[in-house]
């Protein structure tokens, strides 16, 4: 929030945005140190993770060493560690492995959830961030997730879960986690729809052996433009009025990576032929200008990927006979050469620009550029056709972002609700199913699933080769597949009562110990 609302040295205040969280972390560390004396500290008793790994490894290796049919079989494969490890540890590891088996499908959920800070933020940069009462930065939408989680946790615990129970539905922990996966699937389906709508408003992109051509008529009368092929056949014909451009850019196909195109221009009673060279995968604007009693043309190569972070970009064409220096504020200035000089693109902040100061060698004047909107690319033509001094004619090379960033709200609601049902419930379920001595191992395994989820995102992004909306659909389908696998695993999972796990071994009744050793395999539906 601070980076978007506060300026430092004329730019976004990253120093303040990182400095304030750093200061808060120092304060938190001081508070933690002050309160640590009130915390009951239990001396560490070795590395539990190491003990678990060694126990499992010894059980597996011992089982393969004693694979002879003459050796009696044991009730559980971990019982092969009994020669070296105590019975209590083996029983705890048994309970742990049953929970860890359910962790196998979990990374796919995190692969979707963690994209809020990457793919979703990139999507927000191509949306209109003006909500009327506030202008958001793309990454500020991420604040919704923790806020919604804080709202949903008491809402689900106090309202939704009790209502479901009153309807006679056994909404077990595993069922809650499964529903959380479905909500994340739906969230990414919504993301894909929003992405498709954004792409529908995007300008066409030239592919191999293609260019995108726009024609701008700066003559004082209508001009008919024809792009001629090899046999003088018209590939494109368009009549363009004075100070207008084609309604839509057109794609032209090339025979090679670069090619010369011939243009036939009809202006009043004149017929002019001109030739220009182009290269594939580029944007071009053919500028038609008045040249005395005649007309001429020039081909201008347009920039690609001009705007960044939803800002706006501008360039100028100067029809005056003098060079013009333009000051756009915030240390942004540019010069435009005389006699139809074309400036480079400049990226500027969105907003109203009613008085932009301009200067020639012998005159100062102001231009009203109007509103520069999110993600748009504007072309301004400086003219002096009236007695009021230099004026500016404005047109959009690339239209502004029309899709409001508010359309991301449904996907954040869905994924936050899914996170509450999946993450909060998952940790609660895991802790209830494992012995107290194994809780640190469970926490480590839970964090490991998050890391694996991030690796999945990198792998899919690197090797899928899909457009962004299709990649969102792919992630949604993958999680749906994982949901089915998790549902089957949960169907056959037999929950263990927490009091049976937490109770010390010497206080357990024989039948409870037997249940822990050889768990009942009756189906418990997810």
C-alpha positions as CSV (number, residue, x, y, z in Angstrom):
1,X,0.0,0.0,0.0
2,X,2.8,2.4,0.9
3,X,4.6,1.9,-2.4
4,X,1.5,2.8,-4.4
5,X,0.4,5.9,-2.3
6,X,3.7,7.5,-1.3
7,X,6.3,9.0,-3.6
8,X,10.0,9.1,-2.9
9,X,12.3,11.1,-5.1
10,X,9.6,11.3,-7.7
11,X,9.1,7.6,-7.9
12,X,7.3,4.7,-6.2
13,X,8.6,4.5,-2.6
14,X,10.1,1.0,-2.5
15,X,12.4,2.1,0.3
16,X,9.4,2.8,2.5
17,X,7.5,-0.2,1.4
18,X,10.4,-2.5,2.4
19,X,11.5,-0.4,5.4
20,X,8.2,-0.5,7.3
21,X,7.8,-4.3,7.2
22,X,11.5,-4.5,8.2
23,X,10.9,-2.2,11.2
24,X,7.7,-4.1,12.2
25,X,9.7,-7.4,12.1
26,X,12.3,-5.9,14.4
27,X,9.5,-4.8,16.8
28,X,8.0,-8.3,16.6
29,X,11.4,-9.8,17.4
30,X,11.8,-7.6,20.5
31,X,8.3,-8.5,21.7
32,X,9.1,-12.2,21.1
33,X,12.3,-11.9,23.1
34,X,10.5,-10.2,26.0
35,X,7.8,-12.9,26.1
36,X,10.1,-15.9,25.7
37,X,10.7,-16.0,29.5
38,X,7.0,-16.8,30.0
39,X,7.1,-19.7,27.6
40,X,7.7,-23.2,28.9
41,X,10.7,-24.5,27.2
42,X,11.2,-28.2,26.8
43,X,14.8,-29.3,26.2
44,X,15.3,-30.9,22.8
45,X,15.6,-34.7,22.7
46,X,17.4,-35.2,19.4
47,X,16.2,-34.8,15.8
48,X,12.8,-36.5,15.4
49,X,12.9,-36.3,11.6
50,X,16.2,-38.1,11.6
51,X,14.9,-40.8,13.9
52,X,11.8,-41.3,11.7
53,X,13.9,-41.6,8.5
54,X,16.3,-44.0,10.1
55,X,13.5,-46.1,11.5
56,X,11.8,-46.3,8.1
57,X,15.1,-47.1,6.3
58,X,16.0,-49.8,8.8
59,X,12.6,-51.4,8.5
60,X,12.8,-51.5,4.7
61,X,16.4,-52.8,4.5
62,X,15.7,-55.3,7.3
63,X,12.7,-56.6,5.4
64,X,14.7,-57.2,2.2
65,X,17.5,-58.8,4.1
66,X,15.0,-61.3,5.6
67,X,12.9,-62.1,2.6
68,X,13.2,-65.8,3.0
69,X,9.9,-67.7,3.3
70,X,11.2,-69.5,6.4
71,X,11.1,-66.2,8.4
72,X,7.6,-65.5,9.8
73,X,5.8,-62.5,8.4
74,X,5.0,-59.5,10.5
75,X,1.8,-57.7,10.8
76,X,3.2,-54.3,9.5
77,X,6.2,-53.6,7.4
78,X,7.5,-51.1,10.1
79,X,7.5,-54.0,12.6
80,X,10.8,-55.0,10.9
81,X,12.4,-52.2,12.7
82,X,11.7,-53.8,16.1
83,X,15.2,-55.3,16.4
84,X,16.7,-51.8,16.7
85,X,14.0,-49.3,17.6
86,X,11.6,-49.1,20.6
87,X,8.0,-50.2,20.1
88,X,6.6,-46.8,21.0
89,X,8.6,-45.1,18.2
90,X,7.5,-47.7,15.7
91,X,3.9,-47.2,16.7
92,X,4.2,-43.5,16.4
93,X,5.8,-43.8,12.9
94,X,3.0,-46.1,11.8
95,X,0.5,-43.4,12.7
96,X,2.7,-40.8,11.0
97,X,3.0,-42.7,7.7
98,X,-0.8,-43.1,7.5
99,X,-1.1,-39.3,7.5
100,X,1.9,-38.7,5.2
101,X,0.3,-41.0,2.6
102,X,-2.6,-38.5,2.4
103,X,0.0,-35.7,1.8
104,X,1.0,-37.1,-1.6
105,X,-1.7,-35.2,-3.6
106,X,-1.5,-32.0,-1.6
107,X,1.2,-30.1,-3.6
108,X,-1.1,-29.6,-6.5
109,X,-3.4,-27.4,-4.3
110,X,-0.4,-25.3,-3.3
111,X,0.6,-25.0,-7.0
112,X,-2.6,-23.2,-7.6
113,X,-2.7,-21.2,-4.4
114,X,0.8,-19.8,-4.7
115,X,0.0,-18.2,-8.1
116,X,-1.8,-15.3,-6.4
117,X,1.6,-13.5,-6.1
118,X,2.7,-14.2,-9.6
119,X,0.2,-15.1,-12.4
120,X,-2.7,-13.3,-10.8
121,X,-0.7,-10.1,-10.2
122,X,0.5,-10.1,-13.8
123,X,-3.1,-10.4,-14.9
124,X,-4.0,-7.4,-12.7
125,X,-1.4,-5.3,-14.5
126,X,-3.5,-5.6,-17.7
127,X,-6.8,-4.6,-16.0
128,X,-8.3,-1.2,-15.2
129,X,-7.4,-0.5,-11.6
130,X,-9.5,2.5,-11.0
131,X,-12.4,1.6,-8.7
132,X,-13.7,5.1,-8.5
133,X,-12.8,5.8,-4.9
134,X,-9.3,4.4,-5.1
135,X,-6.7,3.4,-7.7
136,X,-5.1,0.1,-6.8
137,X,-1.6,-1.2,-7.6
138,X,-1.7,-4.7,-9.2
139,X,0.0,-6.4,-6.2
140,X,-2.4,-4.7,-3.7
141,X,-5.1,-7.2,-4.7
142,X,-3.1,-9.8,-2.7
143,X,-4.3,-8.1,0.5
144,X,-7.7,-9.6,-0.2
145,X,-6.5,-13.1,0.6
146,X,-5.4,-12.7,4.2
147,X,-8.4,-10.4,4.9
148,X,-10.8,-12.9,3.5
149,X,-9.1,-15.8,5.4
150,X,-9.6,-13.8,8.7
151,X,-13.3,-13.3,7.8
152,X,-13.9,-16.9,6.6
153,X,-12.4,-18.8,9.6
154,X,-14.9,-17.6,12.2
155,X,-17.7,-17.6,9.5
156,X,-17.1,-21.2,8.6
157,X,-16.6,-22.4,12.2
158,X,-19.6,-20.5,13.7
159,X,-22.1,-20.5,10.8
160,X,-21.4,-22.7,7.8
161,X,-20.1,-25.9,9.5
162,X,-22.9,-25.9,12.1
163,X,-25.6,-25.4,9.4
164,X,-24.2,-28.3,7.4
165,X,-24.2,-30.5,10.5
166,X,-27.9,-29.6,11.2
167,X,-28.7,-30.8,7.7
168,X,-27.5,-34.2,8.8
169,X,-24.4,-34.2,6.6
170,X,-21.2,-35.7,8.1
171,X,-18.8,-33.0,7.0
172,X,-15.6,-34.7,8.1
173,X,-12.2,-33.1,7.9
174,X,-11.2,-35.0,4.7
175,X,-14.5,-33.9,3.1
176,X,-13.7,-30.3,3.9
177,X,-10.3,-30.6,2.3
178,X,-11.8,-32.1,-0.8
179,X,-14.3,-29.2,-1.0
180,X,-11.4,-26.8,-0.6
181,X,-9.8,-28.4,-3.7
182,X,-13.0,-28.0,-5.7
183,X,-13.2,-24.3,-4.7
184,X,-9.6,-23.8,-5.9
185,X,-10.5,-25.5,-9.2
186,X,-13.5,-23.1,-9.6
187,X,-11.2,-20.1,-8.8
188,X,-8.9,-21.0,-11.6
189,X,-11.8,-21.5,-14.0
190,X,-12.8,-18.0,-13.2
191,X,-9.3,-16.8,-13.7
192,X,-9.2,-18.4,-17.1
193,X,-12.5,-16.6,-18.1
194,X,-11.2,-13.3,-17.0
195,X,-7.9,-13.9,-19.0
196,X,-9.9,-14.7,-22.1
197,X,-11.9,-11.5,-21.8
198,X,-8.7,-9.5,-21.4
199,X,-7.2,-11.2,-24.5
200,X,-10.3,-10.3,-26.5
201,X,-9.6,-6.7,-26.0
202,X,-5.9,-7.0,-26.8
203,X,-4.6,-5.9,-30.2
204,X,-3.6,-8.6,-32.7
205,X,-0.1,-10.1,-32.4
206,X,1.9,-10.7,-35.5
207,X,3.3,-14.2,-35.9
208,X,6.1,-15.6,-38.1
209,X,6.1,-14.0,-41.6
210,X,3.4,-11.6,-40.5
211,X,3.1,-7.9,-39.7
212,X,0.4,-5.7,-38.2
213,X,-0.2,-2.5,-40.3
214,X,-2.0,0.6,-39.3
215,X,-2.5,3.6,-41.6
216,X,-2.8,7.2,-40.4
217,X,-3.9,9.9,-42.8
218,X,-2.5,13.4,-41.9
219,X,-3.4,14.9,-45.2
220,X,-6.1,17.6,-45.5
221,X,-8.5,15.3,-47.5
222,X,-9.6,11.7,-47.8
223,X,-7.0,9.2,-49.1
224,X,-7.7,5.8,-50.6
225,X,-4.9,3.3,-49.7
226,X,-4.2,0.0,-51.4
227,X,-1.5,-2.5,-50.5
228,X,-0.4,-4.2,-53.7
229,X,0.8,-7.8,-54.1
230,X,3.2,-9.3,-56.5
231,X,0.8,-9.1,-59.5
232,X,-0.5,-5.6,-58.5
233,X,-3.5,-7.2,-56.9
234,X,-4.9,-5.3,-53.9
235,X,-4.1,-7.1,-50.6
236,X,-5.8,-4.4,-48.6
237,X,-7.9,-1.4,-49.6
238,X,-9.1,1.3,-47.3
239,X,-10.5,4.8,-47.6
240,X,-9.3,7.0,-44.7
241,X,-10.6,10.5,-44.0
242,X,-8.4,13.4,-43.1
243,X,-6.8,13.0,-39.6
244,X,-8.2,9.6,-39.2
245,X,-6.8,6.1,-39.2
246,X,-8.0,2.6,-40.2
247,X,-10.8,1.4,-37.9
248,X,-8.7,-1.7,-37.0
249,X,-5.1,-2.7,-37.6
250,X,-4.7,-5.3,-40.4
251,X,-2.4,-8.4,-40.6
252,X,-0.3,-8.8,-43.7
253,X,1.5,-12.0,-44.6
254,X,5.0,-12.0,-45.9
255,X,6.7,-14.5,-48.2
256,X,10.1,-14.2,-46.3
257,X,11.3,-12.7,-43.0
258,X,11.5,-9.3,-44.7
259,X,9.7,-7.9,-47.7
260,X,9.0,-4.8,-49.7
261,X,5.4,-3.7,-50.0
262,X,4.1,-1.3,-52.7
263,X,1.3,1.2,-51.7
264,X,-1.0,2.9,-54.1
265,X,-2.3,6.2,-52.7
266,X,-5.2,8.1,-54.3
267,X,-5.6,11.7,-53.1
268,X,-8.1,13.9,-55.0
269,X,-6.9,13.7,-58.6
270,X,-3.5,12.4,-57.7
271,X,-2.3,8.8,-57.8
272,X,0.9,8.1,-55.9
273,X,2.9,4.9,-55.7
274,X,5.3,4.3,-52.8
275,X,7.3,1.4,-51.5
276,X,8.4,0.4,-48.0
277,X,10.3,-2.4,-46.5
278,X,9.0,-4.4,-43.4
279,X,10.2,-7.2,-41.2
280,X,8.2,-10.1,-39.7
281,X,6.6,-10.0,-36.2
282,X,6.6,-6.2,-36.2
283,X,4.0,-3.4,-35.9
284,X,4.0,-0.6,-38.4
285,X,2.1,2.6,-39.0
286,X,2.0,4.1,-42.5
287,X,1.8,7.8,-42.0
288,X,0.4,9.8,-45.0
289,X,1.3,13.5,-45.0
290,X,0.7,16.6,-47.1
291,X,3.7,17.5,-49.2
292,X,2.9,20.8,-50.9
293,X,0.3,20.1,-53.4
294,X,1.2,16.4,-53.3
295,X,1.2,13.7,-50.6
296,X,3.9,11.4,-49.4
297,X,4.2,8.6,-46.9
298,X,6.6,7.2,-44.3
299,X,6.6,3.9,-42.5
300,X,7.1,4.1,-38.8
301,X,8.0,1.0,-36.8
302,X,5.9,0.7,-33.6
303,X,7.2,-0.5,-30.3
304,X,6.2,-3.8,-28.8
305,X,5.1,-4.4,-25.2
306,X,5.2,-0.7,-24.6
307,X,3.4,-0.3,-21.4
308,X,4.4,-1.7,-18.0
309,X,2.4,-2.4,-14.9
310,X,-0.8,-1.0,-16.5
311,X,0.7,2.5,-17.1
312,X,0.2,4.4,-20.3
313,X,2.5,5.2,-23.2
314,X,2.6,8.2,-25.5
315,X,4.3,9.3,-28.6
316,X,4.1,12.4,-30.8
317,X,4.1,13.4,-34.5
318,X,5.1,17.0,-35.0
319,X,3.7,18.6,-38.2
320,X,5.2,22.0,-37.3
321,X,8.3,23.4,-39.0
322,X,10.1,23.6,-35.7
323,X,11.4,21.1,-33.2
324,X,9.2,20.8,-30.2
325,X,10.4,19.9,-26.6
326,X,7.6,18.4,-24.5
327,X,7.6,18.2,-20.7
328,X,5.3,15.5,-19.3
329,X,6.2,16.1,-15.7
330,X,8.1,14.0,-13.1
331,X,11.3,14.5,-15.1
332,X,9.8,13.0,-18.2
333,X,10.5,15.0,-21.4
334,X,11.1,14.3,-25.0
335,X,11.9,16.1,-28.3
336,X,10.0,15.8,-31.6
337,X,11.8,16.7,-34.8
338,X,10.3,19.2,-37.2
339,X,8.3,18.4,-40.4
340,X,6.5,15.2,-39.3
341,X,9.1,14.1,-36.9
342,X,8.1,11.1,-34.8
343,X,9.1,10.8,-31.1
344,X,10.0,7.6,-29.2
345,X,7.4,6.1,-26.8
346,X,7.4,7.4,-23.3
347,X,5.7,5.6,-20.4
348,X,3.9,7.9,-18.0
349,X,1.5,7.7,-15.1
350,X,-2.2,7.5,-15.8
351,X,-4.3,10.6,-15.1
352,X,-5.5,13.8,-16.6
353,X,-3.0,16.0,-18.5
354,X,-4.8,19.3,-19.2
355,X,-1.7,21.5,-19.6
356,X,1.4,19.9,-20.9
357,X,4.2,22.5,-21.4
358,X,5.8,22.6,-24.8
359,X,8.6,24.8,-26.2
360,X,10.0,25.6,-29.6
361,X,13.0,27.8,-30.3
362,X,10.9,30.9,-30.2
363,X,7.6,30.0,-28.6
364,X,6.0,28.4,-25.5
365,X,2.6,26.8,-25.5
366,X,0.5,24.2,-23.7
367,X,-1.3,21.1,-25.0
368,X,-4.3,19.4,-23.5
369,X,-3.7,15.6,-23.7
370,X,-6.9,14.8,-21.7
371,X,-7.1,11.5,-19.9
372,X,-4.4,8.9,-20.3
373,X,-6.0,5.7,-19.2
374,X,-4.7,2.3,-17.9
375,X,-2.6,0.3,-20.4
376,X,-3.4,2.5,-23.4
377,X,-0.9,3.7,-26.0
378,X,-1.7,7.1,-27.5
379,X,-0.5,8.9,-30.6
380,X,-0.6,12.7,-30.5
381,X,-0.3,14.8,-33.6
382,X,0.8,18.4,-33.1
383,X,-0.7,20.7,-35.7
384,X,-1.2,24.5,-36.2
385,X,-4.2,24.7,-38.5
386,X,-6.1,27.4,-36.6
387,X,-5.5,30.9,-35.3
388,X,-5.5,29.5,-31.7
389,X,-1.9,28.3,-31.9
390,X,-0.6,24.7,-31.9
391,X,-3.2,22.1,-31.1
392,X,-3.0,18.3,-30.6
393,X,-5.0,15.6,-32.2
394,X,-5.3,12.4,-30.1
395,X,-5.8,8.8,-31.2
396,X,-5.3,5.4,-29.5
397,X,-2.7,3.0,-31.0
398,X,-3.7,0.4,-28.3
399,X,-7.0,0.8,-26.4
400,X,-7.1,1.2,-22.7
401,X,-7.8,-1.7,-20.3
402,X,-11.5,-1.9,-20.0
403,X,-11.8,-4.9,-17.7
404,X,-12.0,-3.7,-14.1
405,X,-9.7,-5.3,-11.5
406,X,-12.9,-5.8,-9.5
407,X,-13.5,-8.9,-11.7
408,X,-10.7,-10.6,-9.7
409,X,-12.8,-10.5,-6.6
410,X,-14.7,-13.8,-7.3
411,X,-11.5,-15.7,-7.8
412,X,-10.0,-14.4,-4.6
413,X,-13.2,-15.3,-2.7
414,X,-13.2,-18.8,-4.0
415,X,-9.5,-19.5,-3.4
416,X,-9.6,-18.0,0.1
417,X,-12.6,-20.1,1.0
418,X,-10.8,-23.1,-0.4
419,X,-7.7,-22.2,1.6
420,X,-9.6,-22.1,4.8
421,X,-11.3,-25.5,4.2
422,X,-8.1,-27.1,2.9
423,X,-5.2,-25.6,4.9
424,X,-6.7,-24.9,8.3
425,X,-8.7,-28.2,8.3
426,X,-5.7,-30.1,6.9
427,X,-3.4,-29.0,9.7
428,X,-6.1,-29.7,12.3
429,X,-6.8,-33.2,10.9
430,X,-3.1,-34.0,10.7
431,X,-2.4,-33.1,14.3
432,X,-5.4,-35.1,15.5
433,X,-4.2,-38.2,13.6
434,X,-0.5,-38.3,14.7
435,X,1.2,-38.7,18.0
436,X,2.4,-35.6,19.8
437,X,6.0,-36.7,19.2
438,X,5.5,-36.6,15.5
439,X,3.8,-33.2,15.2
440,X,7.1,-31.5,14.2
441,X,7.6,-34.0,11.5
442,X,4.1,-33.4,10.2
443,X,4.8,-29.6,10.1
444,X,8.0,-30.2,8.1
445,X,6.1,-32.5,5.7
446,X,3.3,-30.0,5.3
447,X,5.8,-27.2,4.4
448,X,7.5,-29.6,2.0
449,X,4.3,-30.0,0.1
450,X,4.1,-26.3,-0.3
451,X,7.7,-26.3,-1.7
452,X,6.8,-29.1,-4.1
453,X,3.8,-27.1,-5.3
454,X,6.0,-24.2,-6.3
455,X,8.2,-26.6,-8.2
456,X,5.1,-27.8,-10.1
457,X,4.3,-24.3,-11.1
458,X,7.8,-23.8,-12.5
459,X,7.7,-27.1,-14.4
460,X,4.3,-26.4,-16.0
461,X,5.3,-22.8,-16.9
462,X,8.6,-24.0,-18.4
463,X,7.4,-26.9,-20.4
464,X,3.6,-26.5,-21.1
465,X,4.1,-24.0,-23.9
466,X,0.4,-22.9,-23.5
467,X,-1.1,-19.5,-23.7
468,X,-2.0,-18.1,-20.2
469,X,-5.7,-18.9,-20.2
470,X,-5.1,-22.4,-21.3
471,X,-2.4,-22.8,-18.6
472,X,-5.0,-21.8,-16.0
473,X,-7.4,-24.4,-17.3
474,X,-4.6,-27.0,-17.2
475,X,-4.0,-26.2,-13.5
476,X,-7.7,-26.4,-12.8
477,X,-8.0,-29.8,-14.5
478,X,-4.9,-31.2,-12.8
479,X,-6.3,-30.2,-9.4
480,X,-9.6,-31.8,-10.3
481,X,-7.7,-35.0,-11.1
482,X,-5.9,-34.8,-7.8
483,X,-9.3,-34.2,-6.0
484,X,-10.5,-37.6,-7.4
485,X,-7.4,-39.3,-6.2
486,X,-7.6,-37.7,-2.8
487,X,-11.3,-38.7,-2.5
488,X,-10.5,-42.3,-3.2
489,X,-7.6,-42.3,-0.6
490,X,-9.9,-40.6,1.9
491,X,-12.7,-43.1,1.3
492,X,-10.4,-45.9,2.5
493,X,-8.8,-44.0,5.3
494,X,-9.7,-45.1,8.8
495,X,-9.6,-42.2,11.3
496,X,-7.9,-42.8,14.6
497,X,-9.3,-41.3,17.8
498,X,-7.0,-38.6,19.2
499,X,-7.2,-40.0,22.7
500,X,-5.9,-43.4,21.5
501,X,-2.9,-41.7,19.9
502,X,-2.1,-39.3,22.7
503,X,-2.4,-41.8,25.6
504,X,1.0,-43.2,26.8
505,X,1.7,-46.8,25.9
506,X,1.8,-48.0,29.5
507,X,-1.8,-46.7,30.1
508,X,-3.3,-48.1,27.0
509,X,-5.5,-51.1,27.2
510,X,-4.4,-54.2,25.2
511,X,-7.2,-53.9,22.7
512,X,-6.3,-50.3,21.9
513,X,-2.6,-51.3,21.4
514,X,-3.8,-54.0,19.1
515,X,-5.9,-51.6,17.1
516,X,-2.9,-49.3,16.7
517,X,-0.8,-52.1,15.4
518,X,-3.3,-53.6,13.0
519,X,-5.8,-50.8,12.2
520,X,-9.3,-51.8,11.2
521,X,-9.7,-51.6,7.4
522,X,-13.4,-51.0,7.4
523,X,-14.3,-48.3,4.8
524,X,-14.9,-44.8,6.2
525,X,-16.4,-42.7,3.4
526,X,-14.8,-39.3,2.7
